[in-house]
């Protein structure tokens, strides 16, 4: 990954919104699946980095097009002080120029700019005017809200400041009860090792089939886990009952933040509430690793019981989390006609890939 400046992670760690998906390591992982890293840095007159973006490029085939086509994506980027109007204009101008110059069909960005916090309509709701202003500016520039949202638009974040007693105080009563229940019922949590990865993946595959989501092949997750684990940026935690693994989480850390991205469980001993103790130990590990914020990675698009994520959201909220609502992914169609064709074809392609993915996972689990 020679395209990266030698101090890339240091550069982005010092910028607002520093994110795991903008790291050198994430670029290395995505390079194994056909993406090319195009890191961008914006500096002031003194040479100090003011903004950065890990832009990923992927070649695509579209219908009968003989020409080489590509798409660009800056996951959770770009990173900058979005309230700085001059800098914001400079970065967006340059990204749009990059998309046009490279001949990309479109450029997708999904910076973690808040529209607000709290559940809409609740007493805890607070709007962020900057988020709404950025939405309007992107629309004026010809960007559109993306049909294909790669990351979760909304999430739940935990405050890891203060001591553990303050964490408990922020939890809802039922969550505290379930945490103590897990401790009383003999649930224990240990750190995983690379030797556990095969078992972790199998448990993750079982979870995906039970809960109805699609996952990638084992080699992909092994690449993710090992890349970050070897550099101290990731830890697996496994919950056990009487020496038998019943649940697990994979937690990542970077730039003073932690992310719970992968979770897996079996049907065994669910009544002992192992997931509460798992998250508690994940919070403790994240704090020891220097994180002051723990992102529980995902919340409903619609905050009502009809949303498929409602159940897991209630679990996350019970841990004392705050809802963070962001502006989501936006696309800049640098080749509008081709982009229209791409958007019409993509849903059909994704449906086929999802069906294949589910069948592959079933075969792996039954093997």
Rosetta blueprint (number, residue, H / E / L):
1 X L
2 X L
3 X L
4 X L
5 X L
6 X L
7 X L
8 X H
9 X H
10 X H
11 X H
12 X H
13 X H
14 X L
15 X L
16 X L
17 X L
18 X L
19 X L
20 X H
21 X H
22 X H
23 X L
24 X H
25 X H
26 X H
27 X H
28 X H
29 X H
30 X H
31 X H
32 X L
33 X L
34 X L
35 X E
36 X E
37 X E
38 X E
39 X E
40 X E
41 X E
42 X E
43 X E
44 X L
45 X L
46 X L
47 X L
48 X L
49 X E
50 X E
51 X E
52 X E
53 X E
54 X E
55 X E
56 X E
57 X E
58 X E
59 X E
60 X E
61 X L
62 X L
63 X L
64 X L
65 X L
66 X L
67 X L
68 X L
69 X E
70 X E
71 X E
72 X E
73 X E
74 X E
75 X L
76 X L
77 X L
78 X L
79 X E
80 X L
81 X L
82 X L
83 X L
84 X L
85 X H
86 X H
87 X H
88 X H
89 X H
90 X H
91 X H
92 X H
93 X H
94 X H
95 X H
96 X H
97 X H
98 X H
99 X H
100 X H
101 X H
102 X L
103 X L
104 X L
105 X L
106 X L
107 X E
108 X E
109 X E
110 X L
111 X L
112 X L
113 X L
114 X E
115 X E
116 X E
117 X E
118 X L
119 X L
120 X L
121 X L
122 X L
123 X L
124 X L
125 X L
126 X E
127 X E
128 X L
129 X H
130 X H
131 X H
132 X H
133 X H
134 X H
135 X H
136 X H
137 X H
138 X H
139 X H
140 X H
141 X L
142 X L
143 X E
144 X E
145 X E
146 X L
147 X L
148 X L
149 X L
150 X L
151 X L
152 X L
153 X L
154 X E
155 X E
156 X E
157 X E
158 X E
159 X E
160 X L
161 X L
162 X L
163 X L
164 X H
165 X H
166 X H
167 X H
168 X H
169 X H
170 X H
171 X L
172 X L
173 X H
174 X H
175 X H
176 X H
177 X H
178 X H
179 X H
180 X H
181 X H
182 X H
183 X H
184 X H
185 X L
186 X L
187 X E
188 X E
189 X E
190 X E
191 X E
192 X L
193 X L
194 X H
195 X H
196 X H
197 X H
198 X H
199 X H
200 X H
201 X H
202 X H
203 X H
204 X H
205 X H
206 X H
207 X H
208 X H
209 X H
210 X H
211 X H
212 X L
213 X L
214 X L
215 X L
216 X L
217 X L
218 X H
219 X H
220 X H
221 X H
222 X H
223 X H
224 X H
225 X H
226 X H
227 X H
228 X H
229 X H
230 X L
231 X L
232 X L
233 X L
234 X E
235 X E
236 X E
237 X E
238 X E
239 X E
240 X E
241 X E
242 X L
243 X L
244 X E
245 X E
246 X E
247 X E
248 X E
249 X E
250 X E
251 X E
252 X E
253 X E
254 X E
255 X L
256 X L
257 X E
258 X E
259 X E
260 X E
261 X E
262 X E
263 X E
264 X E
265 X E
266 X L
267 X L
268 X L
269 X L
270 X H
271 X H
272 X H
273 X L
274 X H
275 X H
276 X H
277 X H
278 X H
279 X H
280 X H
281 X H
282 X H
283 X H
284 X H
285 X H
286 X H
287 X H
288 X H
289 X L
290 X L
291 X L
292 X L
293 X E
294 X E
295 X E
296 X L
297 X L
298 X L
299 X L
300 X L
301 X L
302 X L
303 X L
304 X L
305 X L
306 X L
307 X L
308 X L
309 X L
310 X H
311 X H
312 X H
313 X H
314 X H
315 X H
316 X H
317 X H
318 X H
319 X L
320 X L
321 X L
322 X E
323 X E
324 X E
325 X E
326 X E
327 X L
328 X L
329 X L
330 X E
331 X E
332 X E
333 X L
334 X L
335 X L
336 X H
337 X H
338 X H
339 X H
340 X H
341 X H
342 X H
343 X H
344 X H
345 X H
346 X H
347 X H
348 X H
349 X H
350 X H
351 X H
352 X H
353 X H
354 X H
355 X H
356 X H
357 X H
358 X H
359 X H
360 X H
361 X H
362 X H
363 X H
364 X H
365 X H
366 X H
367 X L
